Amino acid sequence: MDTWYWLDSWLNVRKRQNQSEHTLDAYRRDLTDFIHFCDKKHLALQDIEASDLREYLTLRVEHGHLSSSSLQRQLSAIRQFMKWVTENHLIVQNFSADFQLKRQARALPGLVDTETIIQILDQKSPEGVIDQQLWLRDKAILELLYTSGMRLSEIQGLCFNDIDFNRRLLRVVGKGNKERVIPFGEKAKQALVAWLVVYRIWKGKFEAIDAVFVSQKGNALSNRQIENRVKFQAQRAGVNINLHPHLLRHCFASHMLSASGDLRAVQEMLGHSNLSTTQIYTHLDFERLAEVYDKSHPRAIQKH
């Protein structure tokens, strides 16, 4: 059986493991490119060597097809596929196991200070009934993004049965179809309640499985529509930044970590599988870290 058969078999395994369709599509694209390269060289699965992988990645870079991050992602897909092939005794040795690329330093996410976020969230309601209704919806979106650290896809897919208003908790399904429960603030609750009044005007009754955020026609907002409304409300508030949902997620993480110092709690709320992903936010508040160090370490400062 050829490499294409084993690729389909591996993707089916990942699908049964609840990998998202987006992730599976990315795996298929990345591995399809590599297998096409191997086919042109008439390489069967068991004949591929590390030198072939090096040649393939070099060609991709030289032709400008892959950025550094895309290169790392594609190598990760190849590694995972080849590991599965090896574990299933289809080949004797995994040529990609020890293959390494030099990683570029990870860029720190941009940030917006608390005062600017508040300026956006607490701006005055516009004139005109429709504009006021749109603002109430957008304010609920903004409040939820900043108060919970939700991803764009998570707030886009939020349904009414995912919200516990009494305990102020959200049930969200994140990357890899992993479910988590996160708290949200009183301000966000108030904004949601105000939005529900408009929701009933626009759509009437709603079912538990209905999307929380909809257009005037009653259709669930798309990711792009949410992005555009977030950007629009920042501009309306007179804030000269390119505000987007992921930036609000970064702000949530950094502001929470700065105030609490609880890395594990922030990791849980963000839905990060690895603590190292959350640790990037520890670099964003050097003054806070220095203060904690001075107060905690016995040799930090001279005590009188």
C-alpha positions in Angstrom: 0.0 0.0 0.0 1.3 3.5 -0.9 2.0 6.5 1.3 -1.3 8.1 0.4 -3.2 5.2 1.9 -1.3 5.5 5.2 -1.8 9.3 5.2 -5.6 8.8 5.0 -5.4 6.1 7.7 -3.5 8.4 10.0 -5.9 11.3 9.4 -8.8 9.0 10.3 -7.1 8.1 13.5 -6.6 11.8 14.4 -10.3 12.5 13.5 -11.4 9.8 16.0 -9.2 11.5 18.5 -11.4 14.6 18.1 -8.9 16.7 16.2 -10.7 19.7 14.6 -11.4 19.8 10.9 -9.2 22.9 10.7 -6.3 21.0 12.1 -6.9 18.0 9.9 -7.0 20.1 6.8 -3.7 21.7 7.8 -2.1 18.3 8.4 -3.4 17.1 5.0 -2.0 20.2 3.1 1.4 20.0 4.8 1.8 16.2 4.2 0.4 16.3 0.7 3.2 18.8 -0.3 5.9 16.6 1.2 4.5 13.3 -0.3 4.3 14.9 -3.8 8.0 15.8 -3.4 8.8 12.2 -2.4 6.7 10.8 -5.4 8.7 12.9 -7.8 11.9 11.3 -6.4 10.3 7.9 -6.6 10.7 7.4 -2.8 8.6 4.9 -1.1 7.7 5.5 2.6 10.5 3.2 3.9 13.1 4.8 1.6 12.8 8.4 2.8 15.8 9.7 4.7 16.6 12.8 6.7 18.5 14.2 3.8 15.4 14.1 1.7 13.5 16.0 4.3 16.3 18.6 4.5 16.3 18.9 0.7 12.5 19.4 0.7 12.4 22.1 3.4 15.4 23.9 1.8 13.5 24.0 -1.6 10.4 25.4 0.2 12.4 28.2 1.8 14.3 29.0 -1.4 11.1 29.3 -3.4 9.6 31.5 -0.7 6.7 29.1 0.0 7.2 28.9 3.8 7.7 31.3 6.6 9.7 30.2 9.6 6.5 29.5 11.6 5.0 27.6 8.7 8.2 25.6 8.3 8.0 24.5 12.0 4.3 23.6 11.6 5.0 21.5 8.5 7.9 19.7 10.2 5.7 19.0 13.2 3.0 17.4 10.9 5.7 15.3 9.2 7.1 14.2 12.6 3.7 13.2 14.0 2.8 11.2 10.9 6.2 9.4 10.7 6.0 8.6 14.4 2.6 6.9 13.9 4.0 5.1 10.9 6.9 3.8 12.9 4.8 2.8 15.9 2.6 0.8 13.6 5.7 -1.1 12.2 5.3 0.2 8.7 8.8 1.4 8.7 11.8 0.4 10.8 13.3 3.9 11.5 11.7 7.3 11.8 14.0 9.6 9.7 12.3 12.7 11.2 12.7 11.9 14.9 16.0 13.8 15.4 15.5 16.4 12.7 15.8 19.9 14.1 15.2 23.4 12.8 16.7 26.5 14.4 13.8 28.3 16.1 13.4 32.0 15.9 12.8 33.9 19.1 9.1 34.0 19.8 7.7 37.5 19.4 5.9 38.9 22.5 2.2 39.6 21.9 1.3 43.3 21.6 -0.6 44.8 24.5 -3.1 47.6 25.3 -3.1 49.1 28.7 -6.1 48.8 31.1 -7.1 52.4 30.7 -7.4 52.2 27.0 -9.5 49.0 27.2 -11.8 50.8 29.7 -12.0 53.8 27.3 -13.4 51.4 24.6 -15.7 49.5 26.9 -17.2 52.5 28.6 -17.7 54.8 25.6 -21.0 56.5 25.2 -23.8 54.8 23.4 -24.3 56.3 19.9 -27.4 58.1 18.7 -30.0 56.3 16.6 -31.9 53.2 17.6 -30.2 50.8 15.3 -26.7 52.1 16.2 -27.6 51.8 19.9 -28.7 48.2 19.4 -25.5 47.3 17.5 -23.5 48.9 20.3 -25.2 46.8 23.0 -24.4 43.6 21.0 -20.8 44.8 20.3 -20.3 45.8 24.0 -21.3 42.3 25.1 -18.8 40.8 22.7 -16.0 43.1 23.8 -16.8 42.6 27.5 -16.8 38.8 27.1 -13.5 38.7 25.1 -11.7 40.9 27.7 -13.2 39.3 30.8 -12.7 35.7 29.8 -9.8 35.5 27.3 -11.9 33.6 24.8 -10.6 32.9 21.4 -12.4 34.3 18.4 -13.7 30.9 17.3 -15.0 30.3 20.8 -17.1 33.4 21.1 -18.3 32.9 17.5 -19.5 29.4 18.5 -21.0 30.4 21.9 -24.6 29.2 22.4 -27.0 30.1 25.2 -26.7 26.7 26.8 -23.0 27.5 27.3 -23.7 30.3 29.7 -24.4 30.0 33.4 -25.6 33.4 34.3 -26.1 32.7 38.0 -22.5 31.5 38.6 -21.1 33.6 35.8 -19.4 30.7 34.0 -18.9 29.9 30.3 -18.5 26.5 28.8 -16.3 26.8 25.7 -14.8 24.3 23.3 -11.4 25.3 22.2 -8.5 23.8 20.1 -8.6 20.1 19.7 -12.3 20.1 20.8 -11.1 20.4 24.4 -13.9 21.7 26.6 -13.2 24.1 29.5 -15.2 26.2 31.9 -14.1 29.8 32.6 -15.6 32.6 34.7 -16.7 36.0 33.4 -17.1 39.3 35.1 -20.2 41.1 36.4 -19.7 43.9 33.8 -19.9 41.2 31.1 -23.0 39.7 32.7 -24.7 43.1 32.6 -23.7 43.6 29.0 -25.1 40.2 28.1 -28.4 40.9 29.8 -28.7 44.2 28.0 -27.9 42.5 24.7 -30.6 39.9 25.2 -33.2 42.6 25.2 -32.1 43.5 21.7 -31.7 39.9 20.7 -35.4 39.3 21.3 -36.3 42.4 19.3 -34.2 41.1 16.3 -35.0 37.4 16.5 -37.7 36.8 19.0 -37.6 33.6 21.1 -34.4 31.6 21.2 -33.4 28.0 21.8 -30.7 26.8 24.1 -28.6 25.8 21.1 -28.9 29.1 19.3 -25.8 31.3 18.7 -25.6 34.1 21.3 -24.3 36.8 18.8 -26.4 37.3 15.7 -26.9 39.9 13.0 -30.1 42.0 12.6 -31.4 39.2 10.3 -31.0 36.7 13.1 -28.0 34.9 11.6 -25.0 33.9 13.6 -22.1 36.4 13.2 -19.1 35.1 11.3 -15.5 35.4 12.6 -14.9 38.2 10.1 -18.0 40.1 11.2 -16.9 39.9 14.8 -13.4 41.1 14.0 -14.8 44.0 12.0 -17.1 45.1 14.8 -14.3 44.9 17.4 -12.1 47.1 15.2 -15.0 49.5 14.5 -15.8 50.1 18.2 -12.2 50.8 19.0 -12.1 53.4 16.3 -15.4 54.9 17.5 -13.9 55.3 20.9 -11.0 57.3 19.4 -8.4 54.6 20.1 -5.8 54.5 17.4 -4.9 50.8 17.5 -5.8 47.8 15.4 -7.9 46.1 18.0 -8.8 42.5 17.3 -10.2 39.6 19.4 -6.8 37.9 19.8 -5.3 41.1 21.1 -8.0 41.3 23.8 -7.1 37.7 24.7 -3.5 38.8 25.1 -4.6 41.7 27.3 -6.7 39.5 29.5 -3.8 37.1 30.0 -1.3 39.8 30.8 -3.5 41.9 33.0 -4.7 38.8 35.0 -1.2 37.5 35.4 0.1 40.9 36.5 -2.5 41.2 39.1 -2.6 37.7 40.4 0.8 36.1 39.6 -1.1 32.8 39.3 0.4 31.3 36.1 -1.5 28.0 36.5 -4.9 29.7 36.8 -4.3 31.8 33.7 -3.2 28.7 31.8 -6.5 27.0 32.7 -8.6 30.0 31.7 -6.8 30.4 28.4 -7.0 26.7 27.6 -3.3 26.2 27.0 -2.2 22.6 26.9 1.4 23.5 27.9 2.4 25.9 30.6 5.3 27.1 28.4 2.7 28.7 26.1 1.3 30.8 29.0 4.8 31.7 30.3 5.3 34.1 27.4 3.1 36.5 29.4 5.5 36.6 32.2 7.9 38.6 30.0 5.3 41.4 29.6 5.5 42.9 33.1 9.1 43.2 34.2 8.3 45.7 37.0 5.8 43.3 38.5 8.4 40.4 38.3 11.1 42.6 39.9 8.7 43.6 42.7 7.8 40.0 43.4 11.5 39.0 43.4 12.5 41.8 45.8 9.8 40.9 48.2 10.4 37.1 48.1 14.1 36.3 47.6 16.2 36.4 50.8 19.2 37.8 49.0 17.3 40.2 46.8 17.8 43.4 48.8 19.4 44.4 52.1 16.9 44.4 54.9 17.2 46.9 57.7 
